[in-house]
Amino acid sequence: MTWTPNLSGEGENLPAADHLNGTVGPCTPAQLFGVTVRRPAVGVCVVAVVGELDVLTASLLEASMREALATAPAYLILDLEAVRFLGASGLSCLLRTYELARQTPGTQLQLAGMVTRVVARSLHVTGLLGQFDSYPCVTDALAALIDSTEVRINTEQVALLSIIGRLDVTGLTQLRLQLQALLDTDTKYLVVNLAGVGSCDNRLFDVLAQAHHRLTDREGWLRLVGVGPAVRNALDEATTSECLLVYEAAEWTRDLAG
């Protein structure tokens, strides 16, 4: 499907973990910690941590990891990119989780979020980094799994939306409506081709994030291809690395052909 926009016109709360399905509740200012769980593909479970992982919160993460392991996913990815402090209790929690994963047949534990000094330095200094399969961020971990032969996607649930033109206020409104129409179908995996976009408003992230959240709710994903300088600059302002997979169009075409 190719869509050309009509060019005629020109207090934050961190989530607190609730259940395995990713339901979250409000968090008080003193409770700056949260755990969310999502399943971006069959057999893949991502547990994301936000806040300080210390003696007060390590038990919360361990409980969430035990719940996730109870479902025996093929791949369990622990995302630590948003961790602002990693104390001794947090490190002990990671070791216990590692041992639990080893005792869960068919489950492989991976760490993501090694781009932050807080996490990477703590694991490196203590010598624990070598105990885990690790990736800089969740995007890299998921990309590696999707490229593997062990994670398979039903192509009947994949939709391709190619955009040509300007994503200004009018263009973004039309894009939102087009995405809404696609998401009202059985689409589970959506590839948005932005190679034909000449200019882009930084509110593009808001539009894509809404579609992304709806797709992850149905255990799918949103992938961007053909990301040029204009789009990349707009998305960089919104820090999208935690929630959108960004591939070059050539790589996605190669994977699809394979």
C-alpha contacts under 8 A as a table, 3 or more apart, distances in Angstrom:
res1	aa1	res2	aa2	distance
1	M	159	A	7.86
1	M	160	L	5.92
1	M	161	L	5.22
1	M	162	S	6.35
2	T	160	L	7.96
2	T	161	L	5.67
2	T	162	S	4.50
2	T	163	I	6.18
2	T	164	I	7.90
3	W	161	L	6.82
3	W	162	S	5.83
3	W	163	I	5.12
3	W	164	I	6.65
4	T	163	I	5.66
4	T	164	I	4.89
4	T	165	G	6.14
5	P	163	I	7.39
5	P	164	I	6.82
5	P	165	G	6.02
5	P	166	R	7.00
5	P	167	L	7.52
5	P	170	T	7.83
5	P	171	G	5.16
5	P	174	Q	6.49
5	P	175	L	7.44
6	N	9	G	7.39
6	N	170	T	7.39
6	N	171	G	6.57
6	N	174	Q	7.77
7	L	10	E	7.03
7	L	165	G	7.43
7	L	166	R	7.11
7	L	170	T	7.41
7	L	171	G	7.10
9	G	170	T	6.30
10	E	168	D	7.00
10	E	169	V	6.80
10	E	170	T	6.16
13	N	26	P	6.33
13	N	27	C	5.78
13	N	28	T	7.29
13	N	29	P	7.58
14	L	26	P	6.96
14	L	27	C	5.74
14	L	32	L	6.44
14	L	33	F	6.91
14	L	34	G	6.50
14	L	50	V	7.59
15	P	24	V	5.60
15	P	25	G	5.88
15	P	26	P	5.84
15	P	27	C	5.96
15	P	33	F	7.32
15	P	34	G	5.05
15	P	35	V	7.08
15	P	36	T	7.55
16	A	24	V	5.46
16	A	25	G	5.43
16	A	26	P	6.39
16	A	27	C	5.89
16	A	33	F	6.44
16	A	34	G	4.04
16	A	35	V	5.88
16	A	36	T	7.43
17	A	22	G	7.19
17	A	23	T	6.97
17	A	24	V	5.31
17	A	25	G	7.00
17	A	34	G	5.50
17	A	35	V	4.57
17	A	36	T	5.52
17	A	64	S	8.00
18	D	22	G	7.03
18	D	23	T	5.58
18	D	24	V	5.28
18	D	25	G	6.69
19	H	22	G	5.88
19	H	23	T	5.75
19	H	24	V	7.56
20	L	23	T	7.36
20	L	36	T	7.87
20	L	37	V	5.95
20	L	38	R	7.94
20	L	64	S	7.43
20	L	67	E	6.93
20	L	68	A	6.95
21	N	37	V	6.46
21	N	38	R	6.85
22	G	36	T	5.24
22	G	37	V	4.69
22	G	38	R	5.91
23	T	36	T	7.53
24	V	36	T	7.14
27	C	31	Q	5.92
27	C	32	L	6.95
27	C	33	F	7.87
28	T	31	Q	5.17
28	T	32	L	7.18
29	P	32	L	6.15
32	L	50	V	7.69
32	L	51	G	5.53
32	L	52	E	7.21
33	F	49	V	7.49
33	F	50	V	5.44
33	F	51	G	4.42
33	F	52	E	6.23
33	F	53	L	7.88
33	F	57	T	7.31
34	G	49	V	5.85
34	G	50	V	5.05
34	G	51	G	6.61
35	V	47	V	6.78
35	V	48	A	5.60
35	V	49	V	4.72
35	V	50	V	6.40
35	V	61	L	6.90
35	V	64	S	7.54
36	T	47	V	5.80
36	T	48	A	5.32
36	T	49	V	6.81
37	V	45	C	7.07
37	V	46	V	5.68
37	V	47	V	4.60
37	V	48	A	6.40
38	R	45	C	5.96
38	R	46	V	5.36
38	R	47	V	6.73
38	R	216	T	6.91
38	R	217	D	7.73
38	R	219	E	7.26
39	R	42	V	7.14
39	R	43	G	7.76
39	R	44	V	5.65
39	R	45	C	4.62
39	R	46	V	6.09
39	R	216	T	7.00
39	R	219	E	5.16
39	R	220	G	7.66
40	P	44	V	6.42
40	P	45	C	7.00
40	P	46	V	7.57
40	P	216	T	5.91
40	P	219	E	4.80
40	P	220	G	5.11
40	P	221	W	5.90
41	A	44	V	5.33
41	A	45	C	7.76
41	A	151	V	7.51
41	A	153	I	7.74
41	A	219	E	5.91
41	A	220	G	6.07
41	A	221	W	7.76
42	V	151	V	7.20
42	V	152	R	7.79
42	V	219	E	7.63
43	G	73	P	4.88
43	G	74	A	4.91
43	G	75	Y	6.25
43	G	151	V	7.59
44	V	73	P	5.82
44	V	74	A	6.11
44	V	75	Y	4.82
44	V	76	L	6.07
44	V	77	I	7.62
45	C	68	A	7.31
45	C	73	P	6.32
45	C	75	Y	6.25
45	C	76	L	4.91
45	C	77	I	6.16
46	V	76	L	5.96
46	V	77	I	4.69
46	V	78	L	5.98
46	V	79	D	6.93
47	V	64	S	7.98
47	V	65	M	7.48
47	V	76	L	7.54
47	V	77	I	6.17
47	V	78	L	4.92
47	V	79	D	5.93
48	A	78	L	6.01
48	A	79	D	4.49
48	A	80	L	6.39
48	A	82	A	7.96
49	V	61	L	7.76
49	V	78	L	7.75
49	V	79	D	6.17
49	V	80	L	5.60
49	V	81	E	7.64
49	V	82	A	6.31
49	V	83	V	6.28
50	V	80	L	7.44
50	V	81	E	7.94
50	V	82	A	4.87
50	V	83	V	5.24
50	V	84	R	7.62
51	G	82	A	6.47
51	G	83	V	4.91
51	G	84	R	5.41
51	G	85	F	7.10
52	E	57	T	7.31
52	E	83	V	5.74
52	E	84	R	5.28
52	E	85	F	4.61
52	E	86	L	6.43
53	L	56	L	7.66
53	L	57	T	5.57
53	L	58	A	5.67
53	L	83	V	6.79
53	L	84	R	7.73
53	L	85	F	5.83
53	L	86	L	5.04
53	L	87	G	6.31
53	L	89	S	7.52
53	L	90	G	5.13
54	D	57	T	5.42
54	D	58	A	5.56
54	D	85	F	7.33
54	D	86	L	6.22
54	D	87	G	4.99
54	D	88	A	6.97
54	D	89	S	5.32
54	D	90	G	5.15
55	V	58	A	5.68
55	V	59	S	7.65
55	V	87	G	7.47
55	V	88	A	7.77
55	V	89	S	5.06
55	V	90	G	6.94
56	L	59	S	7.19
57	T	60	L	5.29
57	T	61	L	6.66
57	T	90	G	7.92
58	A	61	L	5.25
58	A	62	E	6.19
58	A	89	S	6.17
58	A	90	G	5.26
58	A	93	C	5.99
59	S	62	E	4.98
59	S	63	A	6.12
59	S	93	C	7.44
60	L	63	A	5.22
60	L	64	S	6.39
61	L	64	S	5.09
61	L	65	M	6.14
61	L	93	C	7.74
62	E	65	M	5.03
62	E	66	R	6.12
62	E	93	C	6.23
62	E	97	T	6.83
63	A	66	R	5.11
63	A	67	E	6.34
64	S	67	E	5.13
64	S	68	A	6.24
65	M	68	A	4.97
65	M	69	L	6.04
65	M	97	T	6.90
66	R	69	L	5.08
66	R	70	A	6.08
66	R	97	T	7.76
66	R	100	L	7.80
67	E	70	A	5.11
67	E	71	T	7.08
68	A	71	T	5.68
68	A	72	A	7.21
68	A	73	P	7.60
68	A	76	L	7.77
69	L	72	A	5.02
69	L	73	P	6.74
69	L	76	L	7.68
69	L	100	L	7.84
69	L	101	A	6.89
69	L	104	T	7.06
69	L	107	T	7.82
72	A	104	T	6.66
72	A	105	P	7.44
72	A	106	G	7.07
72	A	107	T	6.00
73	P	76	L	6.19
73	P	106	G	7.50
73	P	107	T	5.66
73	P	108	Q	8.00
74	A	106	G	5.69
74	A	107	T	4.48
74	A	108	Q	6.05
75	Y	107	T	5.61
75	Y	108	Q	4.88
75	Y	109	L	6.09
75	Y	110	Q	7.34
76	L	107	T	6.88
76	L	108	Q	6.08
76	L	109	L	4.87
76	L	110	Q	6.16
77	I	109	L	5.99
77	I	110	Q	4.75
77	I	111	L	5.68
77	I	112	A	6.76
77	I	138	V	7.67
77	I	141	A	7.73
78	L	109	L	7.54
78	L	110	Q	6.21
78	L	111	L	4.92
78	L	112	A	6.02
79	D	82	A	7.76
79	D	111	L	6.09
79	D	112	A	4.66
79	D	113	G	5.66
79	D	137	C	7.28
79	D	138	V	6.41
80	L	83	V	5.30
80	L	111	L	7.30
80	L	112	A	6.00
80	L	113	G	4.82
80	L	114	M	7.56
80	L	119	V	7.04
81	E	112	A	6.75
81	E	113	G	3.74
81	E	114	M	6.73
81	E	115	V	6.95
81	E	116	T	6.32
81	E	119	V	7.57
81	E	137	C	6.79
82	A	113	G	7.54
83	V	86	L	6.99
83	V	118	V	7.43
83	V	119	V	7.19
84	R	118	V	6.48
85	F	118	V	6.16
85	F	119	V	7.66
86	L	89	S	7.97
86	L	90	G	5.65
86	L	91	L	6.92
86	L	118	V	6.61
86	L	119	V	6.44
86	L	122	S	7.05
87	G	90	G	5.14
87	G	91	L	6.36
88	A	91	L	5.07
88	A	92	S	6.20
89	S	92	S	5.03
89	S	93	C	6.14
90	G	93	C	4.96
90	G	94	L	6.37
91	L	94	L	5.08
91	L	95	L	6.40
91	L	123	L	7.78
92	S	95	L	5.08
92	S	96	R	6.23
93	C	96	R	5.11
93	C	97	T	6.11
94	L	97	T	5.01
94	L	98	Y	6.08
95	L	98	Y	4.93
95	L	99	E	6.32
96	R	99	E	5.13
96	R	100	L	6.18
97	T	100	L	4.98
97	T	101	A	6.07
98	Y	101	A	5.16
98	Y	102	R	6.30
98	Y	109	L	7.00
98	Y	132	F	7.83
99	E	102	R	5.07
99	E	103	Q	6.42
100	L	103	Q	5.10
100	L	104	T	6.44
101	A	104	T	5.05
101	A	105	P	7.97
101	A	107	T	6.33
101	A	108	Q	6.80
101	A	109	L	6.21
102	R	105	P	7.24
102	R	107	T	7.49
102	R	108	Q	7.72
104	T	107	T	5.81
109	L	132	F	7.25
109	L	133	D	7.14
110	Q	132	F	6.14
110	Q	133	D	4.90
110	Q	134	S	5.57
110	Q	135	Y	7.73
110	Q	141	A	7.98
111	L	114	M	7.85
111	L	132	F	6.59
111	L	133	D	6.22
111	L	134	S	4.54
111	L	135	Y	6.27
112	A	134	S	5.64
112	A	135	Y	4.75
112	A	136	P	5.64
112	A	137	C	4.69
112	A	138	V	5.38
112	A	141	A	6.88
113	G	116	T	6.47
113	G	119	V	7.30
113	G	120	A	7.91
113	G	135	Y	6.64
113	G	136	P	5.06
113	G	137	C	4.46
113	G	138	V	6.88
114	M	117	R	7.51
114	M	119	V	6.19
114	M	120	A	4.98
114	M	134	S	7.27
114	M	135	Y	6.26
114	M	136	P	4.43
114	M	137	C	6.53
115	V	119	V	7.94
115	V	120	A	6.93
115	V	136	P	5.06
115	V	137	C	6.84
116	T	119	V	5.75
116	T	120	A	6.12
117	R	120	A	5.21
117	R	121	R	5.35
117	R	122	S	7.89
118	V	121	R	5.86
118	V	122	S	6.33
119	V	122	S	5.41
119	V	123	L	6.29
120	A	123	L	5.37
120	A	124	H	6.00
120	A	129	L	7.73
121	R	124	H	5.02
121	R	125	V	5.92
122	S	125	V	5.37
122	S	126	T	6.24
123	L	126	T	5.39
123	L	127	G	6.04
123	L	128	L	5.01
123	L	129	L	4.89
124	H	127	G	5.10
124	H	128	L	6.29
124	H	129	L	5.41
125	V	128	L	7.81
126	T	129	L	7.83
127	G	130	G	6.60
128	L	131	Q	5.41
128	L	132	F	7.48
129	L	132	F	5.86
129	L	134	S	7.73
130	G	133	D	7.56
134	S	141	A	7.92
135	Y	138	V	7.11
135	Y	140	D	6.17
135	Y	141	A	5.76
136	P	140	D	6.64
136	P	141	A	7.94
137	C	140	D	5.54
137	C	141	A	6.60
137	C	241	S	7.74
137	C	242	E	7.34
138	V	141	A	4.96
138	V	142	L	6.01
138	V	242	E	6.58
139	T	142	L	5.32
139	T	143	A	6.00
139	T	241	S	6.69
139	T	242	E	6.81
139	T	243	C	7.59
139	T	244	L	7.22
139	T	245	L	5.65
139	T	246	V	7.98
140	D	143	A	5.08
140	D	144	A	6.17
141	A	144	A	5.28
141	A	145	L	6.42
142	L	145	L	5.06
142	L	146	I	6.05
143	A	146	I	5.12
143	A	147	D	6.10
143	A	245	L	7.53
144	A	147	D	5.20
144	A	148	S	6.32
145	L	148	S	5.05
145	L	150	E	7.39
145	L	151	V	6.14
146	I	149	T	7.62
146	I	150	E	7.97
146	I	151	V	5.58
146	I	152	R	7.31
147	D	151	V	7.67
147	D	255	D	7.23
148	S	151	V	6.14
149	T	152	R	6.77
154	N	157	Q	5.81
154	N	158	V	7.28
155	T	158	V	5.12
157	Q	186	D	6.51
157	Q	187	T	4.88
157	Q	188	K	5.29
157	Q	189	Y	6.05
158	V	187	T	6.00
158	V	188	K	6.28
158	V	189	Y	4.60
158	V	190	L	5.66
158	V	191	V	7.40
159	A	182	L	7.88
159	A	187	T	6.28
159	A	188	K	7.97
159	A	189	Y	6.37
159	A	190	L	4.92
159	A	191	V	6.17
160	L	190	L	6.03
160	L	191	V	4.81
160	L	192	V	5.91
160	L	193	N	7.24
161	L	190	L	7.60
161	L	191	V	6.29
161	L	192	V	4.83
161	L	193	N	6.00
162	S	192	V	5.89
162	S	193	N	4.46
162	S	194	L	6.30
162	S	195	A	7.81
162	S	196	G	7.63
163	I	192	V	7.60
163	I	193	N	6.19
163	I	194	L	5.52
163	I	195	A	7.36
163	I	196	G	5.85
163	I	197	V	6.35
164	I	194	L	7.28
164	I	195	A	7.49
164	I	196	G	4.23
164	I	197	V	5.11
164	I	198	G	7.63
165	G	196	G	6.26
165	G	197	V	4.97
165	G	198	G	5.75
165	G	199	S	7.44
166	R	171	G	6.22
166	R	197	V	5.74
166	R	198	G	5.53
166	R	199	S	4.99
166	R	200	C	6.15
167	L	170	T	7.26
167	L	171	G	4.48
167	L	172	L	5.35
167	L	197	V	6.96
167	L	198	G	7.91
167	L	199	S	6.10
167	L	200	C	4.67
167	L	201	D	5.98
167	L	204	L	7.57
168	D	171	G	5.03
168	D	172	L	5.89
168	D	199	S	7.41
168	D	200	C	5.97
168	D	201	D	5.31
169	V	172	L	5.28
169	V	173	T	6.29
169	V	201	D	7.26
170	T	173	T	5.19
170	T	174	Q	6.42
171	G	174	Q	5.18
171	G	175	L	6.11
172	L	175	L	4.84
172	L	176	R	6.06
172	L	203	R	7.96
172	L	204	L	6.76
172	L	207	V	7.37
173	T	176	R	5.18
173	T	177	L	6.47
174	Q	177	L	5.14
174	Q	178	Q	6.19
175	L	178	Q	5.01
175	L	179	L	6.08
175	L	207	V	7.82
176	R	179	L	5.19
176	R	180	Q	6.11
176	R	207	V	6.08
177	L	180	Q	4.98
177	L	181	A	6.30
178	Q	181	A	5.16
178	Q	182	L	6.39
179	L	182	L	5.07
179	L	183	L	6.07
179	L	211	A	6.86
180	Q	183	L	5.14
180	Q	184	D	6.20
180	Q	211	A	7.77
181	A	184	D	5.25
181	A	185	T	7.09
182	L	185	T	5.54
182	L	187	T	6.63
183	L	186	D	7.04
183	L	187	T	6.01
183	L	188	K	7.98
183	L	211	A	7.55
183	L	214	R	7.69
183	L	215	L	7.77
184	D	187	T	7.79
187	T	190	L	6.93
188	K	215	L	5.95
188	K	218	R	6.73
188	K	219	E	7.32
188	K	220	G	4.81
188	K	221	W	6.84
189	Y	215	L	7.12
189	Y	220	G	5.25
189	Y	221	W	5.12
189	Y	222	L	6.06
189	Y	223	R	7.88
190	L	221	W	6.50
190	L	222	L	4.92
190	L	223	R	6.23
191	V	222	L	6.03
191	V	223	R	4.80
191	V	224	L	5.77
191	V	225	V	7.03
192	V	222	L	7.58
192	V	223	R	6.29
192	V	224	L	4.95
192	V	225	V	6.16
193	N	196	G	7.71
193	N	224	L	6.05
193	N	225	V	4.80
193	N	226	G	5.53
193	N	227	V	7.65
193	N	249	A	7.49
194	L	197	V	5.49
194	L	224	L	7.15
194	L	225	V	6.16
194	L	226	G	5.04
194	L	227	V	5.62
194	L	228	G	7.44
194	L	231	V	7.66
195	A	225	V	7.15
195	A	226	G	4.10
195	A	227	V	5.92
195	A	228	G	6.38
196	G	226	G	7.88
197	V	200	C	7.10
197	V	228	G	7.85
197	V	230	A	7.85
197	V	231	V	7.53
198	G	230	A	6.98
199	S	230	A	5.67
199	S	231	V	7.24
200	C	204	L	7.22
200	C	230	A	5.93
200	C	231	V	5.76
200	C	234	A	6.64
201	D	204	L	5.96
201	D	234	A	6.47
202	N	205	F	6.54
202	N	234	A	4.36
202	N	235	L	6.48
202	N	237	E	7.23
202	N	238	A	7.67
203	R	206	D	5.41
203	R	207	V	6.92
203	R	234	A	7.70
204	L	207	V	5.27
204	L	208	L	6.26
204	L	234	A	7.31
204	L	235	L	7.31
205	F	208	L	5.11
205	F	209	A	5.78
205	F	234	A	7.76
205	F	235	L	6.05
205	F	238	A	6.52
205	F	240	T	7.48
206	D	209	A	5.13
206	D	210	Q	6.37
207	V	210	Q	5.53
207	V	211	A	6.72
208	L	211	A	5.18
208	L	212	H	6.01
209	A	212	H	4.84
209	A	213	H	6.14
209	A	243	C	7.71
210	Q	213	H	5.30
210	Q	214	R	6.43
211	A	214	R	5.22
211	A	215	L	6.26
211	A	222	L	7.51
212	H	215	L	5.17
212	H	216	T	6.17
212	H	221	W	6.39
212	H	222	L	5.49
212	H	243	C	7.48
212	H	244	L	7.40
213	H	216	T	5.15
213	H	217	D	6.14
214	R	217	D	5.15
214	R	218	R	6.81
215	L	218	R	5.28
215	L	219	E	6.33
215	L	220	G	4.83
215	L	221	W	5.47
215	L	222	L	6.96
216	T	219	E	4.56
216	T	220	G	4.84
216	T	221	W	5.68
217	D	220	G	7.27
222	L	244	L	6.30
222	L	245	L	6.72
223	R	244	L	6.24
223	R	245	L	4.84
223	R	246	V	5.85
223	R	247	Y	7.10
224	L	227	V	6.92
224	L	244	L	7.35
224	L	245	L	6.29
224	L	246	V	4.82
224	L	247	Y	6.06
224	L	248	E	7.96
225	V	246	V	6.17
225	V	247	Y	5.10
225	V	248	E	5.11
225	V	249	A	4.71
225	V	252	W	7.31
226	G	247	Y	7.47
226	G	248	E	5.51
226	G	249	A	4.94
227	V	231	V	5.96
227	V	232	R	6.12
227	V	246	V	7.60
227	V	247	Y	7.87
227	V	248	E	6.90
228	G	231	V	5.55
228	G	232	R	5.97
229	P	232	R	5.02
229	P	233	N	5.96
230	A	233	N	5.42
230	A	234	A	6.44
231	V	234	A	5.13
231	V	235	L	6.16
232	R	235	L	5.13
232	R	236	D	5.90
233	N	236	D	5.15
233	N	237	E	6.65
234	A	237	E	5.67
234	A	238	A	7.25
235	L	238	A	5.24
235	L	239	T	6.56
235	L	240	T	6.30
236	D	239	T	5.26
236	D	240	T	6.78
239	T	242	E	7.42
240	T	243	C	5.71
240	T	244	L	5.90
241	S	244	L	5.90
241	S	245	L	7.31
247	Y	251	E	6.59
247	Y	252	W	6.52
248	E	251	E	5.43
248	E	252	W	6.55
249	A	252	W	5.20
249	A	253	T	6.13
250	A	253	T	5.15
250	A	254	R	6.16
251	E	254	R	5.08
251	E	255	D	6.23
252	W	255	D	5.08
252	W	256	L	6.10
253	T	256	L	5.10
253	T	257	A	6.10
254	R	257	A	5.18
254	R	258	G	6.20
255	D	258	G	5.08
